[in-house]
Amino acid sequence: MGKLQSKISFHTAKYRADGSVEETGPVRAVQQHGPAHTDAVTSVAALNPDLCVSGGRDKSVAVCSWRSGAALRRFIGHEREVTKVSDNRSIFSASRDKTVMMWELHGTSGPSQHFPGHDLVVTGLAVSPDASQLCTGSRDNTMCKWDTETGECLGRAAISRNLVTHLCWVPGEPYVIQTSEDKTIRIWDSRELQVAHTFPAKQHIQTCCDVSQDGRYCLSSSSGSAGEGGEATLWDLRQTRNRVREYKGHFQTTTSCVFLPRGPALAPSIATSSYDSTVKVWNQHTGACLATLCLEGSGPLASLAVCDSSTLLCASFNSGIHVLQMSDHADLLLEEVAVF
């Protein structure tokens, strides 16, 4: 991963939650580690409290210690860019080569399972809670269900114009949430691979989704430009299944949205990342923006992952994976502490 270096960042602009700028002095040192990938990082996920897995345009899947920046494993096998990564006992990666591969952290360097079957780039991955099944989605308008042990395709469903952008499994339930370029969010019953519910269509492409740990709420994020769109939306999964709240403040497409673990004094919160190079933390209940961090020079931000109650990872197109720390004071402080 290269020699560990430390570098002082001399950015003097601090972004308040309301988007205004406060002039400050030099901020804390940002540790610069050797890069996890040689090109844009497209997706990142937390493996455990110490490790993360990421995929990039360099066609590789990397397992790193986010605490030290050290690379522990690198998996090579995809023929084109890796689009999504996920984990549950094993590591899963989707690619523009139309396939999904499964890898073992402590296994051989080659894939332990291969899932071919889509006709276009695979853009969604969701692993069942018991890790026995995998759901995948693609720009070919299809959803597929797989047996992770045998690699057998257990089901395939197609919906016209349903260009899948992201998938996530509802904890403890047989349901999968799916976002689409047709501006809708669908709930799939994985048992029969049928749509159980479709939320009212939004005004913009839905780019990402996440589900709260209690399975009660779902988040989705929207495309946008020039201040139009780019919001995140909170949906009720249990009762009315209505839209609960919107979080507006990004100026371009919001690419990722995640629920944050509740810290000792932190109200239920969410985080979002955007093509506008900012990460925002929001109060889940009120919709207030609690903190904004601009990662200057990072280019578009592609993906967020939650490591623990105070640490986020953010994948970027230009500068690798950023380690972000949240400090729970009177005013929430969000700052970059390392990059690799």
C-alpha atoms as a printed R data frame, in Angstrom:
    type eleno elety resid chain resno       x       y       z
1   ATOM     1    CA   MET     A     1   0.000   0.000   0.000
2   ATOM     2    CA   GLY     A     2   2.999   2.274   0.082
3   ATOM     3    CA   LYS     A     3   4.733   4.042   2.893
4   ATOM     4    CA   LEU     A     4   2.557   5.729   5.478
5   ATOM     5    CA   GLN     A     5   2.819   9.481   5.294
6   ATOM     6    CA   SER     A     6   1.193  12.342   7.120
7   ATOM     7    CA   LYS     A     7   0.315  15.586   5.475
8   ATOM     8    CA   ILE     A     8  -1.175  18.781   6.875
9   ATOM     9    CA   SER     A     9  -4.186  20.021   4.973
10  ATOM    10    CA   PHE     A    10  -4.241  23.816   4.690
11  ATOM    11    CA   HIS     A    11  -7.878  24.133   3.678
12  ATOM    12    CA   THR     A    12  -9.215  27.121   5.588
13  ATOM    13    CA   ALA     A    13 -12.913  26.874   4.795
14  ATOM    14    CA   LYS     A    14 -15.150  25.198   7.352
15  ATOM    15    CA   TYR     A    15 -18.670  24.411   6.151
16  ATOM    16    CA   ARG     A    16 -21.434  24.974   8.635
17  ATOM    17    CA   ALA     A    17 -24.515  22.776   8.581
18  ATOM    18    CA   ASP     A    18 -26.483  25.487   6.784
19  ATOM    19    CA   GLY     A    19 -23.941  25.616   3.972
20  ATOM    20    CA   SER     A    20 -22.351  28.920   4.957
21  ATOM    21    CA   VAL     A    21 -18.584  29.159   5.203
22  ATOM    22    CA   GLU     A    22 -16.545  30.072   8.246
23  ATOM    23    CA   GLU     A    23 -12.888  30.986   7.823
24  ATOM    24    CA   THR     A    24 -10.673  28.919  10.101
25  ATOM    25    CA   GLY     A    25  -7.016  28.112  10.481
26  ATOM    26    CA   PRO     A    26  -5.248  24.921   9.350
27  ATOM    27    CA   VAL     A    27  -7.146  21.744  10.210
28  ATOM    28    CA   ARG     A    28  -5.755  18.538  11.661
29  ATOM    29    CA   ALA     A    29  -3.342  16.358   9.746
30  ATOM    30    CA   VAL     A    30  -4.840  13.982   7.201
31  ATOM    31    CA   GLN     A    31  -2.902  10.719   7.014
32  ATOM    32    CA   GLN     A    32  -2.048   9.787   3.434
33  ATOM    33    CA   HIS     A    33  -1.701   6.045   2.823
34  ATOM    34    CA   GLY     A    34  -0.829   4.232  -0.371
35  ATOM    35    CA   PRO     A    35  -3.907   3.999  -2.619
36  ATOM    36    CA   ALA     A    36  -6.225   1.002  -2.440
37  ATOM    37    CA   HIS     A    37  -6.904   1.305  -6.187
38  ATOM    38    CA   THR     A    38  -5.096   2.742  -9.201
39  ATOM    39    CA   ASP     A    39  -8.249   4.349 -10.586
40  ATOM    40    CA   ALA     A    40 -11.604   5.660  -9.355
41  ATOM    41    CA   VAL     A    41 -13.159   3.821  -6.407
42  ATOM    42    CA   THR     A    42 -16.765   3.017  -7.259
43  ATOM    43    CA   SER     A    43 -17.996   1.216  -4.142
44  ATOM    44    CA   VAL     A    44 -16.963   0.601  -0.531
45  ATOM    45    CA   ALA     A    45 -18.435  -1.538   2.264
46  ATOM    46    CA   ALA     A    46 -17.415  -2.261   5.855
47  ATOM    47    CA   LEU     A    47 -16.427  -5.875   6.572
48  ATOM    48    CA   ASN     A    48 -16.022  -5.590  10.340
49  ATOM    49    CA   PRO     A    49 -14.897  -2.887  12.800
50  ATOM    50    CA   ASP     A    50 -11.399  -2.939  11.289
51  ATOM    51    CA   LEU     A    51 -11.682  -3.935   7.616
52  ATOM    52    CA   CYS     A    52 -13.368  -2.666   4.477
53  ATOM    53    CA   VAL     A    53 -13.817  -3.971   0.949
54  ATOM    54    CA   SER     A    54 -13.825  -1.770  -2.130
55  ATOM    55    CA   GLY     A    55 -14.164  -2.045  -5.888
56  ATOM    56    CA   GLY     A    56 -12.836   0.211  -8.599
57  ATOM    57    CA   ARG     A    57 -12.408   1.028 -12.238
58  ATOM    58    CA   ASP     A    58  -9.114  -0.866 -12.092
59  ATOM    59    CA   LYS     A    59 -11.265  -4.066 -12.147
60  ATOM    60    CA   SER     A    60 -10.008  -5.155  -8.719
61  ATOM    61    CA   VAL     A    61 -11.570  -5.834  -5.332
62  ATOM    62    CA   ALA     A    62  -9.440  -4.748  -2.360
63  ATOM    63    CA   VAL     A    63  -9.671  -5.643   1.326
64  ATOM    64    CA   CYS     A    64  -7.962  -3.056   3.523
65  ATOM    65    CA   SER     A    65  -7.607  -2.078   7.145
66  ATOM    66    CA   TRP     A    66  -9.244   1.320   7.219
67  ATOM    67    CA   ARG     A    67  -7.441   2.060  10.482
68  ATOM    68    CA   SER     A    68  -3.952   1.678   9.001
69  ATOM    69    CA   GLY     A    69  -4.552   1.804   5.260
70  ATOM    70    CA   ALA     A    70  -2.832  -1.557   4.839
71  ATOM    71    CA   ALA     A    71  -4.000  -3.791   1.983
72  ATOM    72    CA   LEU     A    72  -4.646  -7.352   3.147
73  ATOM    73    CA   ARG     A    73  -6.074  -8.951  -0.007
74  ATOM    74    CA   ARG     A    74  -6.589  -8.023  -3.631
75  ATOM    75    CA   PHE     A    75  -8.911 -10.050  -5.825
76  ATOM    76    CA   ILE     A    76  -8.477  -9.958  -9.598
77  ATOM    77    CA   GLY     A    77 -10.938 -11.674 -11.925
78  ATOM    78    CA   HIS     A    78 -13.379  -9.183 -13.396
79  ATOM    79    CA   GLU     A    79 -12.792  -8.126 -16.982
80  ATOM    80    CA   ARG     A    80 -14.265  -4.664 -16.551
81  ATOM    81    CA   GLU     A    81 -14.915  -2.058 -13.844
82  ATOM    82    CA   VAL     A    82 -16.290  -3.256 -10.501
83  ATOM    83    CA   THR     A    83 -19.555  -1.432  -9.867
84  ATOM    84    CA   LYS     A    84 -20.691  -2.669  -6.436
85  ATOM    85    CA   VAL     A    85 -19.302  -4.624  -3.496
86  ATOM    86    CA   SER     A    86 -21.104  -6.240  -0.586
87  ATOM    87    CA   ASP     A    87 -20.369  -8.729   2.145
88  ATOM    88    CA   ASN     A    88 -21.968 -11.221   4.475
89  ATOM    89    CA   ARG     A    89 -19.500 -13.963   5.497
90  ATOM    90    CA   SER     A    90 -18.172 -13.859   1.926
91  ATOM    91    CA   ILE     A    91 -17.334 -10.897  -0.315
92  ATOM    92    CA   PHE     A    92 -19.406 -10.205  -3.431
93  ATOM    93    CA   SER     A    93 -18.547  -7.961  -6.357
94  ATOM    94    CA   ALA     A    94 -20.590  -6.863  -9.376
95  ATOM    95    CA   SER     A    95 -19.089  -5.601 -12.592
96  ATOM    96    CA   ARG     A    96 -19.619  -4.055 -15.983
97  ATOM    97    CA   ASP     A    97 -18.562  -7.443 -17.337
98  ATOM    98    CA   LYS     A    98 -22.183  -8.536 -16.583
99  ATOM    99    CA   THR     A    99 -21.173 -10.950 -13.803
100 ATOM   100    CA   VAL     A   100 -21.012 -11.220 -10.036
101 ATOM   101    CA   MET     A   101 -18.203 -13.021  -8.216
102 ATOM   102    CA   MET     A   102 -17.906 -14.320  -4.670
103 ATOM   103    CA   TRP     A   103 -14.565 -14.233  -2.834
104 ATOM   104    CA   GLU     A   104 -13.324 -15.640   0.471
105 ATOM   105    CA   LEU     A   105 -11.274 -13.406   2.728
106 ATOM   106    CA   HIS     A   106  -9.204 -16.343   3.951
107 ATOM   107    CA   GLY     A   107  -9.448 -18.441   0.798
108 ATOM   108    CA   THR     A   108  -7.606 -18.627  -2.502
109 ATOM   109    CA   SER     A   109  -7.025 -15.614  -4.716
110 ATOM   110    CA   GLY     A   110  -9.632 -16.765  -7.248
111 ATOM   111    CA   PRO     A   111 -13.408 -16.459  -6.896
112 ATOM   112    CA   SER     A   112 -15.167 -19.169  -4.891
113 ATOM   113    CA   GLN     A   113 -18.339 -18.721  -6.941
114 ATOM   114    CA   HIS     A   114 -19.309 -17.089 -10.224
115 ATOM   115    CA   PHE     A   115 -22.762 -15.747 -11.128
116 ATOM   116    CA   PRO     A   116 -23.149 -15.068 -14.882
117 ATOM   117    CA   GLY     A   117 -26.589 -14.441 -16.329
118 ATOM   118    CA   HIS     A   118 -27.264 -10.731 -16.803
119 ATOM   119    CA   ASP     A   119 -27.152  -9.174 -20.258
120 ATOM   120    CA   LEU     A   120 -25.791  -5.784 -19.169
121 ATOM   121    CA   VAL     A   121 -23.765  -4.232 -16.336
122 ATOM   122    CA   VAL     A   122 -24.711  -5.502 -12.859
123 ATOM   123    CA   THR     A   123 -25.608  -2.529 -10.671
124 ATOM   124    CA   GLY     A   124 -27.195  -4.070  -7.570
125 ATOM   125    CA   LEU     A   125 -26.136  -6.607  -4.933
126 ATOM   126    CA   ALA     A   126 -28.001  -7.770  -1.835
127 ATOM   127    CA   VAL     A   127 -27.079 -10.779   0.317
128 ATOM   128    CA   SER     A   128 -29.683 -12.511   2.500
129 ATOM   129    CA   PRO     A   129 -29.199 -12.313   6.283
130 ATOM   130    CA   ASP     A   130 -28.184 -15.999   6.432
131 ATOM   131    CA   ALA     A   131 -25.878 -15.543   3.399
132 ATOM   132    CA   SER     A   132 -27.544 -18.449   1.563
133 ATOM   133    CA   GLN     A   133 -29.015 -16.323  -1.219
134 ATOM   134    CA   LEU     A   134 -27.962 -13.410  -3.356
135 ATOM   135    CA   CYS     A   135 -30.130 -10.964  -5.270
136 ATOM   136    CA   THR     A   136 -28.671  -9.046  -8.196
137 ATOM   137    CA   GLY     A   137 -30.020  -6.306 -10.418
138 ATOM   138    CA   SER     A   138 -28.898  -4.921 -13.749
139 ATOM   139    CA   ARG     A   139 -29.465  -2.303 -16.389
140 ATOM   140    CA   ASP     A   140 -30.987  -5.142 -18.425
141 ATOM   141    CA   ASN     A   141 -34.222  -4.511 -16.421
142 ATOM   142    CA   THR     A   142 -33.932  -7.795 -14.519
143 ATOM   143    CA   MET     A   143 -33.617  -9.018 -10.958
144 ATOM   144    CA   CYS     A   144 -32.048 -12.427 -10.311
145 ATOM   145    CA   LYS     A   145 -31.908 -14.641  -7.228
146 ATOM   146    CA   TRP     A   146 -29.004 -17.054  -6.694
147 ATOM   147    CA   ASP     A   147 -27.961 -19.883  -4.422
148 ATOM   148    CA   THR     A   148 -24.599 -18.699  -3.064
149 ATOM   149    CA   GLU     A   149 -23.335 -22.242  -2.414
150 ATOM   150    CA   THR     A   150 -24.085 -23.773  -5.811
151 ATOM   151    CA   GLY     A   151 -24.200 -20.660  -8.011
152 ATOM   152    CA   GLU     A   152 -27.575 -21.770  -9.376
153 ATOM   153    CA   CYS     A   153 -29.978 -19.084 -10.570
154 ATOM   154    CA   LEU     A   154 -33.149 -19.623  -8.520
155 ATOM   155    CA   GLY     A   155 -35.289 -17.010 -10.236
156 ATOM   156    CA   ARG     A   156 -35.330 -14.180 -12.740
157 ATOM   157    CA   ALA     A   157 -37.833 -11.347 -13.101
158 ATOM   158    CA   ALA     A   158 -37.959  -8.539 -15.657
159 ATOM   159    CA   ILE     A   159 -39.857  -5.247 -15.572
160 ATOM   160    CA   SER     A   160 -39.835  -2.866 -18.523
161 ATOM   161    CA   ARG     A   161 -37.635   0.219 -17.994
162 ATOM   162    CA   ASN     A   162 -36.542  -1.049 -14.572
163 ATOM   163    CA   LEU     A   163 -32.867  -0.117 -14.878
164 ATOM   164    CA   VAL     A   164 -31.680  -1.189 -11.423
165 ATOM   165    CA   THR     A   165 -29.330   1.202  -9.601
166 ATOM   166    CA   HIS     A   166 -29.018  -0.349  -6.118
167 ATOM   167    CA   LEU     A   167 -30.296  -3.146  -3.859
168 ATOM   168    CA   CYS     A   168 -30.386  -3.696  -0.109
169 ATOM   169    CA   TRP     A   169 -31.878  -6.483   2.018
170 ATOM   170    CA   VAL     A   170 -34.302  -5.689   4.848
171 ATOM   171    CA   PRO     A   171 -32.756  -7.052   8.085
172 ATOM   172    CA   GLY     A   172 -34.540 -10.162   9.327
173 ATOM   173    CA   GLU     A   173 -37.061 -10.157   6.478
174 ATOM   174    CA   PRO     A   174 -37.387 -11.854   3.072
175 ATOM   175    CA   TYR     A   175 -37.643  -8.467   1.390
176 ATOM   176    CA   VAL     A   176 -35.227  -6.584  -0.857
177 ATOM   177    CA   ILE     A   177 -35.410  -2.848  -1.580
178 ATOM   178    CA   GLN     A   178 -34.519  -1.730  -5.087
179 ATOM   179    CA   THR     A   179 -33.970   1.685  -6.681
180 ATOM   180    CA   SER     A   180 -34.246   2.337 -10.391
181 ATOM   181    CA   GLU     A   181 -33.629   4.780 -13.197
182 ATOM   182    CA   ASP     A   182 -37.402   4.768 -13.744
183 ATOM   183    CA   LYS     A   183 -37.553   6.965 -10.586
184 ATOM   184    CA   THR     A   184 -39.226   4.348  -8.387
185 ATOM   185    CA   ILE     A   185 -38.366   2.334  -5.286
186 ATOM   186    CA   ARG     A   186 -39.673  -1.235  -5.186
187 ATOM   187    CA   ILE     A   187 -39.966  -3.785  -2.398
188 ATOM   188    CA   TRP     A   188 -39.369  -7.311  -3.683
189 ATOM   189    CA   ASP     A   189 -40.470 -10.485  -1.904
190 ATOM   190    CA   SER     A   190 -37.381 -12.632  -2.425
191 ATOM   191    CA   ARG     A   191 -39.271 -15.894  -1.874
192 ATOM   192    CA   GLU     A   192 -41.125 -15.668  -5.172
193 ATOM   193    CA   LEU     A   193 -39.078 -12.801  -6.635
194 ATOM   194    CA   GLN     A   194 -42.180 -10.679  -7.036
195 ATOM   195    CA   VAL     A   195 -42.786  -6.995  -6.353
196 ATOM   196    CA   ALA     A   196 -44.625  -6.613  -3.047
197 ATOM   197    CA   HIS     A   197 -44.898  -2.824  -3.101
198 ATOM   198    CA   THR     A   198 -43.913   0.136  -5.254
199 ATOM   199    CA   PHE     A   199 -43.535   3.581  -3.714
200 ATOM   200    CA   PRO     A   200 -44.854   6.640  -5.602
201 ATOM   201    CA   ALA     A   201 -42.410   7.663  -8.332
202 ATOM   202    CA   LYS     A   202 -40.035  10.505  -7.574
203 ATOM   203    CA   GLN     A   203 -39.125  13.331  -9.967
204 ATOM   204    CA   HIS     A   204 -35.561  12.101 -10.520
205 ATOM   205    CA   ILE     A   205 -33.638   8.849 -10.974
206 ATOM   206    CA   GLN     A   206 -33.237   6.962  -7.710
207 ATOM   207    CA   THR     A   207 -29.561   6.159  -7.251
208 ATOM   208    CA   CYS     A   208 -29.177   4.311  -3.937
209 ATOM   209    CA   CYS     A   209 -31.066   2.860  -0.983
210 ATOM   210    CA   ASP     A   210 -30.481   1.741   2.592
211 ATOM   211    CA   VAL     A   211 -32.618   0.171   5.327
212 ATOM   212    CA   SER     A   212 -32.495   0.963   9.039
213 ATOM   213    CA   GLN     A   213 -31.304  -1.829  11.310
214 ATOM   214    CA   ASP     A   214 -34.775  -2.198  12.847
215 ATOM   215    CA   GLY     A   215 -36.257  -2.641   9.363
216 ATOM   216    CA   ARG     A   216 -38.702   0.185   9.916
217 ATOM   217    CA   TYR     A   217 -37.422   2.787   7.477
218 ATOM   218    CA   CYS     A   218 -35.851   2.970   4.046
219 ATOM   219    CA   LEU     A   219 -33.723   5.719   2.519
220 ATOM   220    CA   SER     A   220 -33.381   6.527  -1.162
221 ATOM   221    CA   SER     A   221 -31.308   9.157  -2.940
222 ATOM   222    CA   SER     A   222 -31.969  11.093  -6.132
223 ATOM   223    CA   SER     A   223 -30.035  12.301  -9.134
224 ATOM   224    CA   GLY     A   224 -29.857  16.037  -9.658
225 ATOM   225    CA   SER     A   225 -27.960  19.003 -11.053
226 ATOM   226    CA   ALA     A   226 -27.670  22.764 -10.491
227 ATOM   227    CA   GLY     A   227 -29.498  22.499  -7.174
228 ATOM   228    CA   GLU     A   228 -32.512  20.654  -8.610
229 ATOM   229    CA   GLY     A   229 -33.138  17.160  -7.214
230 ATOM   230    CA   GLY     A   230 -30.282  15.533  -5.351
231 ATOM   231    CA   GLU     A   231 -32.369  14.954  -2.246
232 ATOM   232    CA   ALA     A   232 -32.540  11.921   0.021
233 ATOM   233    CA   THR     A   233 -35.957  10.560   1.011
234 ATOM   234    CA   LEU     A   234 -37.063   8.643   4.105
235 ATOM   235    CA   TRP     A   235 -39.821   6.053   3.596
236 ATOM   236    CA   ASP     A   236 -41.930   4.124   6.109
237 ATOM   237    CA   LEU     A   237 -41.691   0.354   5.536
238 ATOM   238    CA   ARG     A   238 -43.967  -0.871   8.297
239 ATOM   239    CA   GLN     A   239 -47.188   1.134   8.536
240 ATOM   240    CA   THR     A   240 -48.388   3.658   5.975
241 ATOM   241    CA   ARG     A   241 -45.490   3.006   3.571
242 ATOM   242    CA   ASN     A   242 -45.564   6.718   2.818
243 ATOM   243    CA   ARG     A   243 -42.804   9.238   2.298
244 ATOM   244    CA   VAL     A   244 -41.823  10.513   5.729
245 ATOM   245    CA   ARG     A   245 -39.230  13.218   5.082
246 ATOM   246    CA   GLU     A   246 -36.837  14.701   2.526
247 ATOM   247    CA   TYR     A   247 -33.281  15.912   3.047
248 ATOM   248    CA   LYS     A   248 -32.363  18.687   0.608
249 ATOM   249    CA   GLY     A   249 -29.041  20.468   0.292
250 ATOM   250    CA   HIS     A   250 -26.820  18.778  -2.287
251 ATOM   251    CA   PHE     A   251 -26.295  20.649  -5.557
252 ATOM   252    CA   GLN     A   252 -25.708  17.586  -7.720
253 ATOM   253    CA   THR     A   253 -26.657  13.894  -7.776
254 ATOM   254    CA   THR     A   254 -26.741  12.253  -4.349
255 ATOM   255    CA   THR     A   255 -24.971   8.942  -4.909
256 ATOM   256    CA   SER     A   256 -25.170   7.247  -1.521
257 ATOM   257    CA   CYS     A   257 -27.313   7.348   1.620
258 ATOM   258    CA   VAL     A   258 -26.801   5.428   4.857
259 ATOM   259    CA   PHE     A   259 -28.338   5.182   8.298
260 ATOM   260    CA   LEU     A   260 -25.843   5.989  11.054
261 ATOM   261    CA   PRO     A   261 -25.525   4.009  14.293
262 ATOM   262    CA   ARG     A   262 -26.845   5.969  17.221
263 ATOM   263    CA   GLY     A   263 -24.036   7.201  19.458
264 ATOM   264    CA   PRO     A   264 -24.348   7.996  23.191
265 ATOM   265    CA   ALA     A   265 -25.779  11.471  22.592
266 ATOM   266    CA   LEU     A   266 -26.425  11.498  18.868
267 ATOM   267    CA   ALA     A   267 -30.007  11.680  17.652
268 ATOM   268    CA   PRO     A   268 -30.955   9.187  14.913
269 ATOM   269    CA   SER     A   269 -29.047  10.411  11.885
270 ATOM   270    CA   ILE     A   270 -28.281   9.646   8.270
271 ATOM   271    CA   ALA     A   271 -25.402  10.530   5.947
272 ATOM   272    CA   THR     A   272 -25.323  11.271   2.228
273 ATOM   273    CA   SER     A   273 -22.602  11.764  -0.392
274 ATOM   274    CA   SER     A   274 -22.814  13.534  -3.721
275 ATOM   275    CA   TYR     A   275 -21.191  14.338  -7.024
276 ATOM   276    CA   ASP     A   276 -20.780  17.857  -5.557
277 ATOM   277    CA   SER     A   277 -17.867  16.456  -3.470
278 ATOM   278    CA   THR     A   278 -19.674  16.885  -0.155
279 ATOM   279    CA   VAL     A   279 -20.753  14.524   2.594
280 ATOM   280    CA   LYS     A   280 -23.656  15.641   4.757
281 ATOM   281    CA   VAL     A   281 -25.015  14.350   8.074
282 ATOM   282    CA   TRP     A   282 -28.703  14.928   8.780
283 ATOM   283    CA   ASN     A   283 -31.032  14.611  11.760
284 ATOM   284    CA   GLN     A   284 -33.289  11.750  10.683
285 ATOM   285    CA   HIS     A   285 -36.356  13.075  12.507
286 ATOM   286    CA   THR     A   286 -36.221  16.820  11.762
287 ATOM   287    CA   GLY     A   287 -34.403  16.814   8.411
288 ATOM   288    CA   ALA     A   288 -31.917  19.410   9.687
289 ATOM   289    CA   CYS     A   289 -28.409  19.265   8.216
290 ATOM   290    CA   LEU     A   290 -26.047  18.732  11.161
291 ATOM   291    CA   ALA     A   291 -22.717  18.873   9.330
292 ATOM   292    CA   THR     A   292 -21.240  19.263   5.854
293 ATOM   293    CA   LEU     A   293 -17.745  18.265   4.763
294 ATOM   294    CA   CYS     A   294 -16.359  19.267   1.369
295 ATOM   295    CA   LEU     A   295 -13.654  16.889   0.133
296 ATOM   296    CA   GLU     A   296 -11.900  19.298  -2.213
297 ATOM   297    CA   GLY     A   297 -10.169  17.723  -5.167
298 ATOM   298    CA   SER     A   298 -11.841  14.355  -4.623
299 ATOM   299    CA   GLY     A   299 -14.123  14.662  -7.620
300 ATOM   300    CA   PRO     A   300 -17.532  12.974  -7.489
301 ATOM   301    CA   LEU     A   301 -18.183  10.914  -4.359
302 ATOM   302    CA   ALA     A   302 -19.505   7.464  -5.188
303 ATOM   303    CA   SER     A   303 -20.259   5.459  -2.047
304 ATOM   304    CA   LEU     A   304 -20.508   5.579   1.758
305 ATOM   305    CA   ALA     A   305 -19.925   2.840   4.334
306 ATOM   306    CA   VAL     A   306 -20.433   2.880   8.112
307 ATOM   307    CA   CYS     A   307 -17.533   1.454  10.148
308 ATOM   308    CA   ASP     A   308 -18.646   2.246  13.697
309 ATOM   309    CA   SER     A   309 -20.650   4.866  15.566
310 ATOM   310    CA   SER     A   310 -18.146   7.612  14.747
311 ATOM   311    CA   THR     A   311 -16.431   6.556  11.495
312 ATOM   312    CA   LEU     A   312 -17.534   6.697   7.868
313 ATOM   313    CA   LEU     A   313 -15.753   5.674   4.680
314 ATOM   314    CA   CYS     A   314 -16.329   7.588   1.469
315 ATOM   315    CA   ALA     A   315 -15.246   6.354  -1.977
316 ATOM   316    CA   SER     A   316 -14.240   8.998  -4.511
317 ATOM   317    CA   PHE     A   317 -13.420   9.112  -8.204
318 ATOM   318    CA   ASN     A   318 -10.193  11.117  -7.910
319 ATOM   319    CA   SER     A   319  -8.597  10.474  -4.541
320 ATOM   320    CA   GLY     A   320  -9.388   6.999  -3.239
321 ATOM   321    CA   ILE     A   321 -11.173   6.177   0.016
322 ATOM   322    CA   HIS     A   322 -11.582   8.869   2.667
323 ATOM   323    CA   VAL     A   323 -11.851   8.069   6.379
324 ATOM   324    CA   LEU     A   324 -14.245  10.484   8.084
325 ATOM   325    CA   GLN     A   325 -14.698  10.984  11.819
326 ATOM   326    CA   MET     A   326 -17.783  12.361  13.551
327 ATOM   327    CA   SER     A   327 -17.290  14.080  16.905
328 ATOM   328    CA   ASP     A   328 -20.450  14.306  18.979
329 ATOM   329    CA   HIS     A   329 -20.117  17.708  20.651
330 ATOM   330    CA   ALA     A   330 -22.690  20.474  20.999
331 ATOM   331    CA   ASP     A   331 -22.337  20.914  17.234
332 ATOM   332    CA   LEU     A   332 -21.543  17.782  15.261
333 ATOM   333    CA   LEU     A   333 -18.076  17.956  13.727
334 ATOM   334    CA   LEU     A   334 -17.368  15.911  10.592
335 ATOM   335    CA   GLU     A   335 -13.737  15.820   9.454
336 ATOM   336    CA   GLU     A   336 -11.419  13.822   7.213
337 ATOM   337    CA   VAL     A   337  -8.661  11.991   9.092
338 ATOM   338    CA   ALA     A   338  -7.108   9.705   6.464
339 ATOM   339    CA   VAL     A   339  -7.213   8.704   2.809
340 ATOM   340    CA   PHE     A   340  -6.038   5.568   1.028
